[in-house]
Amino acid sequence: MYIEMLEELGLTPNEAKIYFALLELKNGTIWDISTHAQIHRRNTYDAIQRLVHKGLAYQVLPKRNLTYAPTHPEKLRELVEEKASKLEDQLPGLVTRFNKVSLPQVVNVYRGVGGLKNYIDLEISTGKDIYGIGEKGSWFDKRVENYILRNALKRYKKAGIKCHAIYDYEAGKRPEVIANVGGEYKILPKKYSTGSSIEVFGDYVAIYSGMKLAGLEEDILITILKDKTLAADFMKWWQFMWDMLPVRN
């Protein structure tokens, strides 16, 4: 678990294993560290030098044999913050290049939980309200619930984006999900429940498949269509459904 986390923070597999070995050993020779981490000595020495360069390890002096110790794990937070600061400095330029050419018609496909997070980024970047049909509260799948509650919903609120949702009948059984999403909503009759849903925002139409009540299938697929005319037509269908459904008390 810790090794994978260290790799996610940017350490190579060998660096992660060796830093974790140092935390357990407190200090050790190349032989000690290599044996504990089960990595060849040559690779251990190379990785140790990179950890020293990153400030995650240091040489212990005076010692007859090369001996190394780990710096406090709080250093990891500092490294992450440094990377975040560099990103903030360079992000405006990257965004400018990304926005330099905007195609009038685009089709994208996002898959899985990672794709869902990319889709959320796209929605927020438009700053437009979201109009949903067949919503199920699937964002509250246990795999992404913390991300939604602690990150995404706050970003939607900060961007001033509101949700106008037409939920599937089953979603009415999870009022806490509807409350967390917020915004105005109505609920479809039971016979119109589906395994898919549609969202319209700005010039985009997103079609979800692999949806279930407060959950996502493993193979969730989000097909995103950017087409101003198509989005306007879907909005007319959304408005028709909204007008035909009874007002929520």
Secondary structure, 3 states (H helix, E strand, C coil): CHHHHHHHCCCCHHHHHHHHHHHHHCCEEHHHHHHHHCCCHHHHHHHHHHHHHCCCEEECCCCCCCEEEECCCHHHHHHHHHHHHHHHHHHHHHHHHHHCCCCCCEEEEEEHHHHHHHHHHHHHHHCCCEEEEEECCHHHCCCCHHHHHHHHHHHHHHCCCCEEEEECHHHHHCHHHHHHHCCEEEECCHHHCCCEEEEEECCEEEEEEEEECCEEEEEEEEEEEECHHHHHHHHHHHHHHHHHCCCCC
